[in-house]
Amino acid sequence: MRVTYVYHSSFVVELERSVLIFDYYGEGRLPEISTEKEIYFLNSHGHPDHFKKEILKLGDQYPGAQYILSRDIRLSKEEKGDWVHLVKAREEYGIGELRIRTLRSTDLGVAFVAETEGKRIYHAGDLNWWHWEGESKAWNNNMAANYKQEVDRLSGQSVDVAFLPLDPRLSDAYSWGMGYFLEKVKADHVYPMHCWDKYEICEQVKKEPGFQGLFGQYHPLKHPGQEWEIC
């Protein structure tokens, strides 16, 4: 399995027969992708740092590519086709060899649990423990409860790869969402994302006392285009 960091929350996971492209919105360079493989674009929601309609044109470059888009993404009749699958939260789908389970984001759209070729991959999208200093205590408490409720749906399970937000805008709360997820779900390989180019935060989290023993293999980001070959 090859993992490539494209940009922001976008990653490409390449397996023997399939390629999964998460939250690509046109920024960053995609790696070379074989058109002999099954290609899936998975976009968690319609925020412009997670999806732009321009990526629909990539179907010309990758014939047969399937688009799995959160239902909040609005498309015209002309933009829809058999290759576009609109998904909603807390559902399960089968698309080709790919099996998808969705969770409800605490912001917009969905998180993905994608299974294919014996691998299980979690991409959070904007499902995160958003704790903003400018919000009321009641708002932040409700956010915490909603996040925990959603992650608890995976409690005791395991994933081969987890892509998890690590957002520096949250100040001291930047790692709460990642920490809670890893307490509940065993992840063999962990990748931070949504770091807004503040890659130093990826190293910082390794030093947090509460994270000792939580990581399987942790892969900090340093720059777009990084690649990892993992089992």
ChimeraX commands (.cxc) that place a marker at each C-alpha (Angstrom):
marker #1 position 0.00,0.00,0.00 radius 0.5
marker #1 position 1.40,3.38,-1.01 radius 0.5
marker #1 position 0.18,6.55,0.70 radius 0.5
marker #1 position 0.85,9.97,-0.83 radius 0.5
marker #1 position 0.19,13.28,0.90 radius 0.5
marker #1 position -1.18,15.66,-1.75 radius 0.5
marker #1 position -2.13,18.77,0.24 radius 0.5
marker #1 position -4.18,19.87,3.28 radius 0.5
marker #1 position -6.58,16.92,3.85 radius 0.5
marker #1 position -5.95,15.23,0.52 radius 0.5
marker #1 position -4.24,11.83,0.35 radius 0.5
marker #1 position -3.94,9.12,-2.27 radius 0.5
marker #1 position -3.94,5.48,-1.18 radius 0.5
marker #1 position -2.81,3.07,-3.87 radius 0.5
marker #1 position -3.43,-0.65,-3.53 radius 0.5
marker #1 position -2.85,-3.54,-5.92 radius 0.5
marker #1 position -6.09,-3.12,-7.85 radius 0.5
marker #1 position -7.48,0.21,-6.71 radius 0.5
marker #1 position -6.63,3.83,-5.93 radius 0.5
marker #1 position -8.52,5.93,-3.37 radius 0.5
marker #1 position -8.19,9.71,-3.62 radius 0.5
marker #1 position -9.49,11.50,-0.53 radius 0.5
marker #1 position -10.63,15.15,-0.42 radius 0.5
marker #1 position -8.75,16.27,-3.50 radius 0.5
marker #1 position -9.85,19.73,-4.58 radius 0.5
marker #1 position -7.31,20.64,-7.21 radius 0.5
marker #1 position -4.50,21.88,-4.96 radius 0.5
marker #1 position -1.28,19.88,-4.91 radius 0.5
marker #1 position -0.07,17.41,-7.49 radius 0.5
marker #1 position -1.54,13.95,-7.76 radius 0.5
marker #1 position 1.00,11.14,-8.11 radius 0.5
marker #1 position 1.14,9.07,-11.27 radius 0.5
marker #1 position -1.95,6.85,-11.22 radius 0.5
marker #1 position -2.43,3.81,-13.40 radius 0.5
marker #1 position -5.66,3.90,-15.36 radius 0.5
marker #1 position -5.61,0.09,-15.27 radius 0.5
marker #1 position -6.73,0.30,-11.63 radius 0.5
marker #1 position -10.13,1.11,-10.15 radius 0.5
marker #1 position -10.01,4.80,-9.23 radius 0.5
marker #1 position -12.24,6.34,-6.58 radius 0.5
marker #1 position -12.48,10.01,-5.64 radius 0.5
marker #1 position -13.93,10.39,-2.14 radius 0.5
marker #1 position -14.88,13.91,-1.03 radius 0.5
marker #1 position -16.20,14.34,2.48 radius 0.5
marker #1 position -18.06,17.64,2.01 radius 0.5
marker #1 position -18.39,20.74,-0.07 radius 0.5
marker #1 position -16.10,23.21,1.71 radius 0.5
marker #1 position -13.68,24.63,-0.87 radius 0.5
marker #1 position -10.64,23.18,0.95 radius 0.5
marker #1 position -12.12,19.68,0.50 radius 0.5
marker #1 position -13.92,19.80,-2.87 radius 0.5
marker #1 position -14.16,21.87,-6.02 radius 0.5
marker #1 position -16.17,20.98,-9.09 radius 0.5
marker #1 position -13.06,21.20,-11.27 radius 0.5
marker #1 position -12.06,17.72,-10.11 radius 0.5
marker #1 position -15.06,16.27,-11.95 radius 0.5
marker #1 position -13.17,16.99,-15.16 radius 0.5
marker #1 position -10.50,14.49,-14.10 radius 0.5
marker #1 position -12.88,11.79,-15.29 radius 0.5
marker #1 position -11.51,12.54,-18.77 radius 0.5
marker #1 position -7.98,11.77,-17.57 radius 0.5
marker #1 position -9.05,8.72,-15.57 radius 0.5
marker #1 position -11.77,6.93,-17.58 radius 0.5
marker #1 position -14.00,4.84,-15.38 radius 0.5
marker #1 position -13.21,6.78,-12.20 radius 0.5
marker #1 position -15.97,6.76,-9.62 radius 0.5
marker #1 position -16.84,9.82,-7.51 radius 0.5
marker #1 position -18.14,9.25,-3.99 radius 0.5
marker #1 position -19.36,12.62,-2.74 radius 0.5
marker #1 position -21.12,13.73,0.42 radius 0.5
marker #1 position -24.73,14.60,-0.32 radius 0.5
marker #1 position -24.25,18.22,0.77 radius 0.5
marker #1 position -22.27,18.73,-2.47 radius 0.5
marker #1 position -24.70,20.21,-4.97 radius 0.5
marker #1 position -24.35,19.15,-8.59 radius 0.5
marker #1 position -26.29,20.09,-11.67 radius 0.5
marker #1 position -28.13,17.47,-13.67 radius 0.5
marker #1 position -25.39,17.64,-16.29 radius 0.5
marker #1 position -22.70,16.96,-13.67 radius 0.5
marker #1 position -24.37,13.81,-12.42 radius 0.5
marker #1 position -23.95,10.38,-13.94 radius 0.5
marker #1 position -23.66,6.72,-13.07 radius 0.5
marker #1 position -20.09,7.40,-11.96 radius 0.5
marker #1 position -21.21,9.88,-9.26 radius 0.5
marker #1 position -22.48,8.50,-5.95 radius 0.5
marker #1 position -23.93,10.91,-3.40 radius 0.5
marker #1 position -23.73,9.51,0.13 radius 0.5
marker #1 position -25.21,10.54,3.45 radius 0.5
marker #1 position -24.08,10.05,7.02 radius 0.5
marker #1 position -24.49,6.83,8.99 radius 0.5
marker #1 position -25.02,4.65,5.95 radius 0.5
marker #1 position -23.17,1.81,4.21 radius 0.5
marker #1 position -22.51,1.51,0.48 radius 0.5
marker #1 position -20.96,-0.94,-1.95 radius 0.5
marker #1 position -19.36,0.56,-5.05 radius 0.5
marker #1 position -17.35,-1.88,-7.12 radius 0.5
marker #1 position -14.90,-3.63,-4.80 radius 0.5
marker #1 position -15.13,-0.74,-2.35 radius 0.5
marker #1 position -17.23,-0.87,0.80 radius 0.5
marker #1 position -17.99,2.47,2.43 radius 0.5
marker #1 position -19.33,3.28,5.87 radius 0.5
marker #1 position -20.02,6.93,6.67 radius 0.5
marker #1 position -20.10,8.83,9.94 radius 0.5
marker #1 position -21.71,12.22,10.55 radius 0.5
marker #1 position -19.30,15.14,10.59 radius 0.5
marker #1 position -19.36,17.63,13.44 radius 0.5
marker #1 position -19.01,20.33,10.78 radius 0.5
marker #1 position -20.35,19.42,7.33 radius 0.5
marker #1 position -20.72,16.20,5.41 radius 0.5
marker #1 position -19.30,12.83,6.38 radius 0.5
marker #1 position -16.27,10.86,7.48 radius 0.5
marker #1 position -15.35,7.73,5.52 radius 0.5
marker #1 position -14.46,4.22,6.57 radius 0.5
marker #1 position -13.39,2.62,3.30 radius 0.5
marker #1 position -12.65,-1.10,2.93 radius 0.5
marker #1 position -11.14,-2.84,-0.07 radius 0.5
marker #1 position -8.50,-5.49,-0.81 radius 0.5
marker #1 position -8.42,-6.44,2.85 radius 0.5
marker #1 position -7.52,-2.91,4.02 radius 0.5
marker #1 position -9.60,-0.58,6.17 radius 0.5
marker #1 position -8.98,3.16,5.84 radius 0.5
marker #1 position -10.49,5.98,7.88 radius 0.5
marker #1 position -10.62,9.55,6.60 radius 0.5
marker #1 position -12.20,11.99,9.02 radius 0.5
marker #1 position -13.02,14.83,6.63 radius 0.5
marker #1 position -14.09,17.56,9.06 radius 0.5
marker #1 position -15.31,15.17,11.74 radius 0.5
marker #1 position -13.29,16.59,14.61 radius 0.5
marker #1 position -13.53,17.84,18.19 radius 0.5
marker #1 position -13.85,21.51,17.29 radius 0.5
marker #1 position -13.26,23.57,20.44 radius 0.5
marker #1 position -13.23,27.29,19.73 radius 0.5
marker #1 position -12.24,29.84,22.37 radius 0.5
marker #1 position -14.77,32.31,20.98 radius 0.5
marker #1 position -17.73,29.95,21.42 radius 0.5
marker #1 position -19.85,29.53,24.53 radius 0.5
marker #1 position -19.25,26.79,27.05 radius 0.5
marker #1 position -22.56,25.20,26.04 radius 0.5
marker #1 position -21.56,25.18,22.35 radius 0.5
marker #1 position -18.19,23.59,23.07 radius 0.5
marker #1 position -19.71,21.02,25.43 radius 0.5
marker #1 position -22.26,20.06,22.77 radius 0.5
marker #1 position -19.48,19.74,20.19 radius 0.5
marker #1 position -17.50,17.45,22.49 radius 0.5
marker #1 position -20.53,15.25,23.07 radius 0.5
marker #1 position -21.35,15.03,19.35 radius 0.5
marker #1 position -17.78,14.16,18.42 radius 0.5
marker #1 position -17.47,11.46,21.05 radius 0.5
marker #1 position -20.84,9.98,20.10 radius 0.5
marker #1 position -19.75,9.63,16.49 radius 0.5
marker #1 position -16.30,8.19,17.18 radius 0.5
marker #1 position -17.81,5.78,19.70 radius 0.5
marker #1 position -19.54,4.09,16.76 radius 0.5
marker #1 position -16.10,2.69,15.91 radius 0.5
marker #1 position -15.05,1.99,19.48 radius 0.5
marker #1 position -13.03,-1.21,19.85 radius 0.5
marker #1 position -12.50,-1.56,16.10 radius 0.5
marker #1 position -9.27,-1.24,14.14 radius 0.5
marker #1 position -8.18,0.44,10.93 radius 0.5
marker #1 position -5.05,0.01,8.87 radius 0.5
marker #1 position -4.77,3.74,8.15 radius 0.5
marker #1 position -6.32,6.79,9.85 radius 0.5
marker #1 position -6.22,10.33,8.47 radius 0.5
marker #1 position -7.04,12.66,11.36 radius 0.5
marker #1 position -7.31,16.48,11.68 radius 0.5
marker #1 position -4.62,18.29,13.64 radius 0.5
marker #1 position -5.66,21.93,13.39 radius 0.5
marker #1 position -3.40,24.64,14.89 radius 0.5
marker #1 position -6.27,27.16,14.92 radius 0.5
marker #1 position -7.71,25.31,17.92 radius 0.5
marker #1 position -4.84,26.38,20.17 radius 0.5
marker #1 position -4.46,23.99,23.12 radius 0.5
marker #1 position -7.35,21.88,21.80 radius 0.5
marker #1 position -5.56,21.15,18.51 radius 0.5
marker #1 position -5.01,17.46,19.32 radius 0.5
marker #1 position -8.13,16.58,21.30 radius 0.5
marker #1 position -9.94,15.00,18.37 radius 0.5
marker #1 position -6.97,12.87,17.34 radius 0.5
marker #1 position -6.34,11.80,20.93 radius 0.5
marker #1 position -9.91,10.68,21.56 radius 0.5
marker #1 position -10.07,8.76,18.29 radius 0.5
marker #1 position -6.87,6.86,19.06 radius 0.5
marker #1 position -8.10,6.01,22.54 radius 0.5
marker #1 position -11.15,4.33,21.01 radius 0.5
marker #1 position -9.87,2.91,17.70 radius 0.5
marker #1 position -6.67,0.98,17.03 radius 0.5
marker #1 position -4.91,2.51,14.04 radius 0.5
marker #1 position -1.81,0.85,12.59 radius 0.5
marker #1 position -0.76,3.94,10.64 radius 0.5
marker #1 position -1.72,7.50,11.60 radius 0.5
marker #1 position -1.45,10.58,9.40 radius 0.5
marker #1 position -2.28,14.12,10.55 radius 0.5
marker #1 position -4.04,16.49,8.17 radius 0.5
marker #1 position -5.83,19.87,7.99 radius 0.5
marker #1 position -2.70,21.51,9.41 radius 0.5
marker #1 position -2.87,24.70,7.29 radius 0.5
marker #1 position 0.81,24.38,6.31 radius 0.5
marker #1 position 1.87,24.49,9.98 radius 0.5
marker #1 position 3.79,21.23,9.68 radius 0.5
marker #1 position 5.67,21.79,12.91 radius 0.5
marker #1 position 2.48,20.85,14.74 radius 0.5
marker #1 position 2.84,17.33,13.35 radius 0.5
marker #1 position 6.05,16.91,15.35 radius 0.5
marker #1 position 4.66,18.71,18.39 radius 0.5
marker #1 position 1.88,16.19,18.96 radius 0.5
marker #1 position 4.38,13.36,19.34 radius 0.5
marker #1 position 5.62,15.02,22.53 radius 0.5
marker #1 position 2.20,15.38,24.14 radius 0.5
marker #1 position 2.10,13.24,27.34 radius 0.5
marker #1 position -1.37,11.92,26.58 radius 0.5
marker #1 position -0.27,10.44,23.26 radius 0.5
marker #1 position 2.37,8.11,24.59 radius 0.5
marker #1 position 1.34,4.57,23.68 radius 0.5
marker #1 position -1.55,5.66,21.43 radius 0.5
marker #1 position 0.26,5.64,18.11 radius 0.5
marker #1 position 0.90,2.57,16.05 radius 0.5
marker #1 position 3.12,4.05,13.38 radius 0.5
marker #1 position 2.80,7.82,13.17 radius 0.5
marker #1 position 3.74,9.64,9.96 radius 0.5
marker #1 position 4.25,13.40,10.45 radius 0.5
marker #1 position 3.80,15.64,7.42 radius 0.5
marker #1 position 6.66,17.77,6.18 radius 0.5
marker #1 position 5.67,18.82,2.66 radius 0.5
marker #1 position 3.21,17.98,-0.12 radius 0.5
marker #1 position 4.22,15.02,-2.23 radius 0.5
marker #1 position 5.51,12.85,0.60 radius 0.5
marker #1 position 5.11,9.13,-0.05 radius 0.5
marker #1 position 5.16,6.11,2.22 radius 0.5
marker #1 position 5.22,2.42,1.34 radius 0.5
marker #1 position 3.43,0.57,4.13 radius 0.5
marker #1 position 2.15,-2.95,4.69 radius 0.5
marker link #1:1,2 radius 0.2
marker link #1:2,3 radius 0.2
marker link #1:3,4 radius 0.2
marker link #1:4,5 radius 0.2
marker link #1:5,6 radius 0.2
marker link #1:6,7 radius 0.2
marker link #1:7,8 radius 0.2
marker link #1:8,9 radius 0.2
marker link #1:9,10 radius 0.2
marker link #1:10,11 radius 0.2
marker link #1:11,12 radius 0.2
marker link #1:12,13 radius 0.2
marker link #1:13,14 radius 0.2
marker link #1:14,15 radius 0.2
marker link #1:15,16 radius 0.2
marker link #1:16,17 radius 0.2
marker link #1:17,18 radius 0.2
marker link #1:18,19 radius 0.2
marker link #1:19,20 radius 0.2
marker link #1:20,21 radius 0.2
marker link #1:21,22 radius 0.2
marker link #1:22,23 radius 0.2
marker link #1:23,24 radius 0.2
marker link #1:24,25 radius 0.2
marker link #1:25,26 radius 0.2
marker link #1:26,27 radius 0.2
marker link #1:27,28 radius 0.2
marker link #1:28,29 radius 0.2
marker link #1:29,30 radius 0.2
marker link #1:30,31 radius 0.2
marker link #1:31,32 radius 0.2
marker link #1:32,33 radius 0.2
marker link #1:33,34 radius 0.2
marker link #1:34,35 radius 0.2
marker link #1:35,36 radius 0.2
marker link #1:36,37 radius 0.2
marker link #1:37,38 radius 0.2
marker link #1:38,39 radius 0.2
marker link #1:39,40 radius 0.2
marker link #1:40,41 radius 0.2
marker link #1:41,42 radius 0.2
marker link #1:42,43 radius 0.2
marker link #1:43,44 radius 0.2
marker link #1:44,45 radius 0.2
marker link #1:45,46 radius 0.2
marker link #1:46,47 radius 0.2
marker link #1:47,48 radius 0.2
marker link #1:48,49 radius 0.2
marker link #1:49,50 radius 0.2
marker link #1:50,51 radius 0.2
marker link #1:51,52 radius 0.2
marker link #1:52,53 radius 0.2
marker link #1:53,54 radius 0.2
marker link #1:54,55 radius 0.2
marker link #1:55,56 radius 0.2
marker link #1:56,57 radius 0.2
marker link #1:57,58 radius 0.2
marker link #1:58,59 radius 0.2
marker link #1:59,60 radius 0.2
marker link #1:60,61 radius 0.2
marker link #1:61,62 radius 0.2
marker link #1:62,63 radius 0.2
marker link #1:63,64 radius 0.2
marker link #1:64,65 radius 0.2
marker link #1:65,66 radius 0.2
marker link #1:66,67 radius 0.2
marker link #1:67,68 radius 0.2
marker link #1:68,69 radius 0.2
marker link #1:69,70 radius 0.2
marker link #1:70,71 radius 0.2
marker link #1:71,72 radius 0.2
marker link #1:72,73 radius 0.2
marker link #1:73,74 radius 0.2
marker link #1:74,75 radius 0.2
marker link #1:75,76 radius 0.2
marker link #1:76,77 radius 0.2
marker link #1:77,78 radius 0.2
marker link #1:78,79 radius 0.2
marker link #1:79,80 radius 0.2
marker link #1:80,81 radius 0.2
marker link #1:81,82 radius 0.2
marker link #1:82,83 radius 0.2
marker link #1:83,84 radius 0.2
marker link #1:84,85 radius 0.2
marker link #1:85,86 radius 0.2
marker link #1:86,87 radius 0.2
marker link #1:87,88 radius 0.2
marker link #1:88,89 radius 0.2
marker link #1:89,90 radius 0.2
marker link #1:90,91 radius 0.2
marker link #1:91,92 radius 0.2
marker link #1:92,93 radius 0.2
marker link #1:93,94 radius 0.2
marker link #1:94,95 radius 0.2
marker link #1:95,96 radius 0.2
marker link #1:96,97 radius 0.2
marker link #1:97,98 radius 0.2
marker link #1:98,99 radius 0.2
marker link #1:99,100 radius 0.2
marker link #1:100,101 radius 0.2
marker link #1:101,102 radius 0.2
marker link #1:102,103 radius 0.2
marker link #1:103,104 radius 0.2
marker link #1:104,105 radius 0.2
marker link #1:105,106 radius 0.2
marker link #1:106,107 radius 0.2
marker link #1:107,108 radius 0.2
marker link #1:108,109 radius 0.2
marker link #1:109,110 radius 0.2
marker link #1:110,111 radius 0.2
marker link #1:111,112 radius 0.2
marker link #1:112,113 radius 0.2
marker link #1:113,114 radius 0.2
marker link #1:114,115 radius 0.2
marker link #1:115,116 radius 0.2
marker link #1:116,117 radius 0.2
marker link #1:117,118 radius 0.2
marker link #1:118,119 radius 0.2
marker link #1:119,120 radius 0.2
marker link #1:120,121 radius 0.2
marker link #1:121,122 radius 0.2
marker link #1:122,123 radius 0.2
marker link #1:123,124 radius 0.2
marker link #1:124,125 radius 0.2
marker link #1:125,126 radius 0.2
marker link #1:126,127 radius 0.2
marker link #1:127,128 radius 0.2
marker link #1:128,129 radius 0.2
marker link #1:129,130 radius 0.2
marker link #1:130,131 radius 0.2
marker link #1:131,132 radius 0.2
marker link #1:132,133 radius 0.2
marker link #1:133,134 radius 0.2
marker link #1:134,135 radius 0.2
marker link #1:135,136 radius 0.2
marker link #1:136,137 radius 0.2
marker link #1:137,138 radius 0.2
marker link #1:138,139 radius 0.2
marker link #1:139,140 radius 0.2
marker link #1:140,141 radius 0.2
marker link #1:141,142 radius 0.2
marker link #1:142,143 radius 0.2
marker link #1:143,144 radius 0.2
marker link #1:144,145 radius 0.2
marker link #1:145,146 radius 0.2
marker link #1:146,147 radius 0.2
marker link #1:147,148 radius 0.2
marker link #1:148,149 radius 0.2
marker link #1:149,150 radius 0.2
marker link #1:150,151 radius 0.2
marker link #1:151,152 radius 0.2
marker link #1:152,153 radius 0.2
marker link #1:153,154 radius 0.2
marker link #1:154,155 radius 0.2
marker link #1:155,156 radius 0.2
marker link #1:156,157 radius 0.2
marker link #1:157,158 radius 0.2
marker link #1:158,159 radius 0.2
marker link #1:159,160 radius 0.2
marker link #1:160,161 radius 0.2
marker link #1:161,162 radius 0.2
marker link #1:162,163 radius 0.2
marker link #1:163,164 radius 0.2
marker link #1:164,165 radius 0.2
marker link #1:165,166 radius 0.2
marker link #1:166,167 radius 0.2
marker link #1:167,168 radius 0.2
marker link #1:168,169 radius 0.2
marker link #1:169,170 radius 0.2
marker link #1:170,171 radius 0.2
marker link #1:171,172 radius 0.2
marker link #1:172,173 radius 0.2
marker link #1:173,174 radius 0.2
marker link #1:174,175 radius 0.2
marker link #1:175,176 radius 0.2
marker link #1:176,177 radius 0.2
marker link #1:177,178 radius 0.2
marker link #1:178,179 radius 0.2
marker link #1:179,180 radius 0.2
marker link #1:180,181 radius 0.2
marker link #1:181,182 radius 0.2
marker link #1:182,183 radius 0.2
marker link #1:183,184 radius 0.2
marker link #1:184,185 radius 0.2
marker link #1:185,186 radius 0.2
marker link #1:186,187 radius 0.2
marker link #1:187,188 radius 0.2
marker link #1:188,189 radius 0.2
marker link #1:189,190 radius 0.2
marker link #1:190,191 radius 0.2
marker link #1:191,192 radius 0.2
marker link #1:192,193 radius 0.2
marker link #1:193,194 radius 0.2
marker link #1:194,195 radius 0.2
marker link #1:195,196 radius 0.2
marker link #1:196,197 radius 0.2
marker link #1:197,198 radius 0.2
marker link #1:198,199 radius 0.2
marker link #1:199,200 radius 0.2
marker link #1:200,201 radius 0.2
marker link #1:201,202 radius 0.2
marker link #1:202,203 radius 0.2
marker link #1:203,204 radius 0.2
marker link #1:204,205 radius 0.2
marker link #1:205,206 radius 0.2
marker link #1:206,207 radius 0.2
marker link #1:207,208 radius 0.2
marker link #1:208,209 radius 0.2
marker link #1:209,210 radius 0.2
marker link #1:210,211 radius 0.2
marker link #1:211,212 radius 0.2
marker link #1:212,213 radius 0.2
marker link #1:213,214 radius 0.2
marker link #1:214,215 radius 0.2
marker link #1:215,216 radius 0.2
marker link #1:216,217 radius 0.2
marker link #1:217,218 radius 0.2
marker link #1:218,219 radius 0.2
marker link #1:219,220 radius 0.2
marker link #1:220,221 radius 0.2
marker link #1:221,222 radius 0.2
marker link #1:222,223 radius 0.2
marker link #1:223,224 radius 0.2
marker link #1:224,225 radius 0.2
marker link #1:225,226 radius 0.2
marker link #1:226,227 radius 0.2
marker link #1:227,228 radius 0.2
marker link #1:228,229 radius 0.2
marker link #1:229,230 radius 0.2
marker link #1:230,231 radius 0.2
view
